[in-house]
Amino acid sequence: MRRRLRWMGDRMGVAALLLLQLASAARLNVSGRAITYDGRPHLLRGGTLTLAIGPLVSCERAWLNTLALVSLSLAVAYSPVPIGNEPSATRTADFFGAESAPIYERDLPRMAAIGVNAVRIYSFEAARAPHTGFFDACLQHNISVIGSFALSASQYDLRTAIGVAQAEVDLRQQLEELRASGGHDAVVMWLVGNEINLPSAGFICDTSSTAGSSTALLGGNNTACQFDGTGLPQLVAAIDRLCGAVRSFGLLCSTPLAEYPLPASYNASAHASMEGATRWFYELDPLMSNIDVWTANVYRPGDFGDWFFAARARTAKPVLVTEYGVDAFDSGWGE
């Protein structure tokens, strides 16, 4: 099993955003393969760990500056776990309310100083609203915000009309905060869920040969899924509907996918040689009209190989890498 890391503990992960096609930028829009922002060329820049558990020490800052110089098409996946908190217990926590101002007011200027101009946020909780102070601080430092709606299989049964409708109600409630503030120029995109195509997410996996329900063995645990491969069109229809809700607020929408095979039980196209997230792009493109940008979390040893060439060949939409990284202290790849 591959080891992937987005959080700090005894391991170090790198999480960042990497644009396949770069063009234009202020409110994001899409024109063919190009992402545009106020009609001007815009490059997402930066690179960091998903930490902020304390002041950035010199070695971390030097690493960040080096990364920013090596690749100018990176942006930060920002999950600022406070000192003393357990990362695994707070990975989707909201640290962007007023009480967390000392954290983000410390971090944002440092990010901007090394060229970061966008952050991906994993969770905004209604109970922590308003988040206007965080949005204002990002805008002050010319940092765009890519927000997220946490889509949980334990909370939303997307096999049912009621489950899909409840997810949409909760998503709209989350986004109403932006509308109540008259919209916020710092916020440019909203993501629906994260890695919904992994069996561990509980949405979709192949039917087990030894069980009557859809199950998959991942990480030593049997994880029940709402759909097997034959239900993929129903699942993506639900995600597409949620993205339609996001777009009604004037934001771009996507759902980050993992580098994981399509379920064998899905009656896919004949292009069986395609692998990973780019295969999902190819298969789902005709099914999801409300996806503006395809996004993927890509964890590969060494380098990206031909990943970007494959992505370009399999979709006409822009492609954004919403996470990538290496497990620097505890690599399961042996490299």
N, C-alpha and C positions, 0 to 999 in steps of 0.2 A: 504494500500500500504506500502510495506516495505521501510524503509529509509536506503539508502546506501550512504556512503560518501567516497570520495577519496581525497577531497580537503579541505583546511582549510578555515573557515569563522567563523561563530558562533558555528560550530560543529567540532568535532575532529574525524578523520578517521584513521584507521590503514590499510596500504596497504602493502602486502608482498608477497613473493613467497615461496611456500612450495613444496618440491620434494616428490613424492610418493615413487620413487625408486631412490636410490643414489648409484652411482658408478662412476668411472673414470672421467677425466677432461681436457687442454689448448684450443685447438679447440674442440668444442663439437661434439660428434658423438653418434649414437644410436646403441645398440646391444641388440635385444630383448627388454626387459623391462628396460635395463640399459642405463643411460646416461653416456657417457665416455668423458674424457677430457685429451688428451695426454696420455691415457692409465693408468692414475693414479687415485686413489680414490679422489673424489672431492665432497665437501659438500657445498651447498649454505648457507651462514650464514649471520645473521644480523637481521634487523627489524627496521622500522622507520615509521614516518608519511610522507605523500606526501606534505611536506611543505618547509622547508628551507626559511622561511620568515624573519628570523633573526638568530643571533647566538643561538645555542642550549643552552637553559638555564639549570640550574642544574637539575630541576625536570624532564625535557625531557631526559637529558642525563642519569639520574639514571633509568628512565623507559626503555630506550633503552638497557642499560647494563643488566637490569633484564630480559628483553625479550630475549636477546642474550643468557643468561645463561639458561633460561628455555627451549628454543627450538633452537637447532643448525642448523635447516634446513630452515632458513628464509633468504630472500634477499630483497633488498629495491626496491620499486616502487618509483622512484625519479622524482618529479615534483617541482623544486625549484622556487616557486612564490616569486618574490622580494618584499621587504617591500613597502607597499603603493599600490600594485597592487590588483585588485579584482580577487580572485581565480577563480570564475565561468567564468570570461571573458578570463582567460589565461590558462585554464586547459589543452589545447592541444598546448600551445605555446612552442616555442623552446628557451630554455635558455642555449644552449650548444655551441654557437658560441664564437668567441674570446672576444666579448664585455661582455660576462657573466663569463669570467674567474674568477673574484673575488668571485663569488658565489660558483662555483664548486671547486675552489682551497681551499676555506674555508671548504666546506662540506666533500669532499672526504677523507682527512686525518682523520677526526673525525669518519666517517663511518668505515674506515679501522681499526681504533683504537679499535672499539668494535667488530671487527671480520667480518664485512660485506665483501663479496667477489663477489657480483653481483648486478647490478642495472638494473631495467626495465625502459626504456625511452619511453614516450608516443608520442613524435613528434620530427622529425628532418626535418627542412625546408631547401630546396635548397638555399633559399635567405640568410640563415644564415651560409652557408658553407664558409670555411671549418670547420669541427668539429674535425680536427686532434688534436688540443690542448686538447680538452676534452678526446678524446680517449687515447692520450699519458698520461694524468694525471691519468686516470683509470688504465692504464697498470702499471704506476709507483707504484700504491698502490695495485696492484694485484686484481683489481676489473674488472670482466667481464661485458660486455655491452650486454643487450638484447634490440634491437631497435624495432621500430614500423613503419608501414605504415598506415597512417590515411585514412581509407576507409569510405567515406561518401556517403550515398544514394542520397543526393542532388547533388553530383558532378559526381557520376558514376552510370549509369543505367545498372545494370548487367543483365537485360533482353535482351539487345542488344549486338551483336558482337562488335559494335563500342565502347560501354561503357566498355566492358571487356578489349578490346584492349587498350583503353586509360588508364585504371587503370594499366595495365601491363607496358605501356610506362612510366608512371609517377613513378611507383615502381622501374623500372630498372634505371631510371634517378637518383632516390634517392640513389640507391645502387652503381651507378657508382662512387660516391665520394670515396667509399671504394676501388674500383678497381684502381682509379686514384692514390691513395696513396700506391698502391702495396698491398692492403688488409691490414687489421689492426688486430693484434693479440688480441686486447681487445674485439672485436666484435665477438660474438659466435652464436647469434640467432636473427631472425627477425620475428616479429609478424605482421600478416595481419589483420587489423581492430581490433575492440574491441567490444565484445558482439553483434555480428551481428545477433544473434538469439533473441534479445529483440525487441518487436514491435516498441519501441521508436527509434531504429536505422533506421527504415524505409525500411528494406530489406524483412522481412517475418513476417506474422501474419495471423490469420484466417480471412476468409471473414465474414464481419458483416452481421447479419441477417436482418438488416434494410437498408443496402446500397448496391449498385451494385459493389463497389470496395472493395479491401482488406483493412480493417481498424481494429483497435483495440483501446480500451479505456484504456489509461495508464496515470496516473497522471492527469486525468481530461481533457485530450486533445485527440481528434481524430487524430491518426497518420496514414497517408496513407502508405502502404507498396508496394514494387515492386512485391512481390510474396505472394500467399497464400500457404498453405501446399503442394498443388499438385506441386508447382514449386520448392520445396526444392532441388531436384536433380540438377536442373539447377543452383541454387544459389551456392551450394557447389562445383559444377564443376568449376564455375568461381573462387571461393576461392582456389580450388586445383590448378588451372592453375597459379594463382599468387604465390602460394607456390612453384610451379615448377620453377618460375623465381627466387625466393629467393634461392632455392637450387643450381641453376646454378652459384651462386656467392660463393658457398662453405659454406653456412650457414644453420643451422637447421631452420625449419619453423613451425609455428602453428598459430591458430586463437583463441584468448581467448573467451570462451563461458560464458554466464550468467546462473545462476541457474533458468531456466525458462522452462515451459513445451513445448514439441513439439506441433506444430499446430495440432488441432484435424482433420483438413482436409488432413493431410499427411497420406497416406496409410502405416502406420508403421507396425512393427512386432507385434506379439501377446503379447509381454511382456509389457502390459499396466501398470503393477505394478511398473515399473521403473520410477523414477522421476528425474527432474532437468538435470544438465549438463551431468551426467553419462549416461542418456538415449540417449542424443545426441551422446556421444562417441560410444555407441553400434550401433546406427542406421547409423552413418556416416562413421564408420571404413571401410566398404567395398567400399565406394564411393570416398574416398580421399587418394590416394596413395602417395601424396606428403606431407602429414602431418607427421612430425617426432615425435612430442610429442603432446598429448592432453593437453590443458590448460583451466582453468576455474577460474572465479571470484566468490568466495564462501562467502556469507554473511549469517551467521546463528547465532541465539541467543545461547549463552552458549558455545557450543563446536561443533566439526565437526561430532559428532555422528558416524555413520557407513559409512560416506562418502568415506573414503579411501578404505574400504573393498568393497564397491559397485563399485568404479572406477576400482579396480584390477580385479573384476569379469567381467567387461564389455568391457575391452580392453586389448590387449596384449602389447600396447605401453606404454612408460613412461607417467606419468601424472604430471603436474606442476600446482600448484595453483598460479595464477598470481596476485590475489588480495584476501585479506580476511580482515574483520574488523568489528568493532562495532561502533555505533554512540554514543559516550560516553556522549555528552552533550544533545542530542536531540533524544533519541531512540524512534522509532515508535513501538517497540515491547513491551514496558512496562516492560522490564527486565533490 
